Amino acid sequence: MLTQIVSAVLVLGVLGFIFGAILSYASVKFEVKIDPQIEKTLELLPGANCGGCGFPGCAAMAEAIVTKGVPVSTCPVISSLNRIKIEELLGLRKPGEVVKKPVVKAALIKCNGLDTAEYKKFEYMGVPNCQAAVLLQNGPWLCPHRCMGLGSCVAACPFDAIKIGPQHLPIVDEDKCTACGRCVLACPKQIIELVDKEKFVHVKCNSVERGADTRKVCKVGCIGCGLCVKVCAYDAIKVDNNLAHIDYEKCVGCGACVAKCPQKTIIMEDKPQFKGRVALIDQDACIGCTICHKVCKFSAVNGGTPKEKHSIISDKCVGCGLCAEKCPKKCISMVDKA
Amino acid sequence: MSASIISIFIVAIFIENFVLNQILGLCPFIGVSNKIDSAVGMGLAVTFVMVMAGVATWSIQAFLLVPLKLEYLQTISFILVIASLVQFVEMVIRKTAPALYQSLGVFLPLITTNCAVLGVALLNIKKNYGLVESAVNSFGGGLGFFFALIIMAGIRERLDVSEIPEAMRGAPIAFVTAGLLATAFMGFSGLV
């Protein structure tokens, strides 16, 4: 009996040992050298194996980057830091070379609709899926461009970066968002756009209806009045098809349009109470150089004769910050209106 | 002698076809039969591993387990042999024939857990085959698997473009097809 047990253990143990030895010998003997650059590249790739690049996983992508010269930017979700690291590793970019600051994007929900009975055609009780809701009378909301609020974007997001917040509107967690664009495709109303993470003034509306029609169905929709266009000192807003568009390359985020917008459609991120800013001149430091007077597009700076100290006409000042930027003495500061 | 070997070969391919008659190795049969190309790769890989495993496990059984009266360790030691063998073959192919390795891809490691391979090893012993007969039976079994896979892949490629009720698309129609195919293979039963 004992010999049976011992021999069984021995046989299996020895067999296992022999095969293990053969395999470990073979792994050395038949080792295939992998380009170390491929391994390093693989480490720098996100490792989510999402397939967004078109290759079967990050490993195949890494190989393609190194051996076939596929651009690193083919990966839709790689962080700009890692992209630069890979390019430096492969000698595509010299270390420390100054590059234009990369634009890091995040999803923006272009709707700020309210959630009260007066903006609803009917109560939707169907499948909680935006596409399904749109099929039924173009959705339960009076505004044809209103976010359905049923979370198709939430379901589409592979990074858990979107959730439905108050007013049935999705909230994007910009830290988690990688701008992969899945939510953009999932939204049946084309409400989501990818914009620069660092910009914080947004038009939260996607309605191209005439102003009067928009006003009937939404309290906070863009009516295309054009006040924001007039107040923008940087020429960064255009009204096109009854809807304001921000040119994010020009926008500096001064918030003049936010303060001016009669519908509160344009918002300052994280500052719901934002009422605009106003310039404030430090009278002690001002030397009366007239630069601020000349630079102001809204005639909001008193003075003009040299050596006369300047002051701001706060009614006219839109808070664009041009004067603060140009002041040689840096004596103009921008303060938030109470 | 030679006649019986030929009959073992024919029986293994057609009458006791591993997939369609003995219902072994169904997961690659359904999983890898989408395209003929990959079906050919998988079929060849399985055939190769089956022959190697058939010979190796027969040797283990005859020279190790039977003399030591350890026949009850059959299953576990065969699994050990097959797994190591597949790993070893993978390494060798990767080194010596990278092109073949590329085309086989994930199929090689998949074979480790293919029950048809273990099945052929166990059946060789059960039927009291000798070394040559085991090898022939394994080769025939592998070829049978290869044929079944290719026939299935050919049918499924045509199924892809034909009009099928939505509920039946994909796996359901594949299972029905497999069933019909198995029924058709039953017709070979009177062959030898």
Boltz contact constraints between the chains, C-beta under 6 A:
constraints:
  - contact:
      token1: [A, 7]
      token2: [B, 68]
      max_distance: 6.0
  - contact:
      token1: [A, 8]
      token2: [B, 70]
      max_distance: 6.0
  - contact:
      token1: [A, 11]
      token2: [B, 70]
      max_distance: 6.0
  - contact:
      token1: [A, 15]
      token2: [B, 77]
      max_distance: 6.0
  - contact:
      token1: [A, 15]
      token2: [B, 80]
      max_distance: 6.0
  - contact:
      token1: [A, 19]
      token2: [B, 84]
      max_distance: 6.0
  - contact:
      token1: [A, 23]
      token2: [B, 84]
      max_distance: 6.0
  - contact:
      token1: [A, 23]
      token2: [B, 87]
      max_distance: 6.0
  - contact:
      token1: [A, 26]
      token2: [B, 88]
      max_distance: 6.0
  - contact:
      token1: [A, 26]
      token2: [B, 91]
      max_distance: 6.0
  - contact:
      token1: [A, 30]
      token2: [B, 91]
      max_distance: 6.0
  - contact:
      token1: [A, 30]
      token2: [B, 92]
      max_distance: 6.0
  - contact:
      token1: [A, 30]
      token2: [B, 95]
      max_distance: 6.0
  - contact:
      token1: [A, 32]
      token2: [B, 94]
      max_distance: 6.0
  - contact:
      token1: [A, 32]
      token2: [B, 95]
      max_distance: 6.0
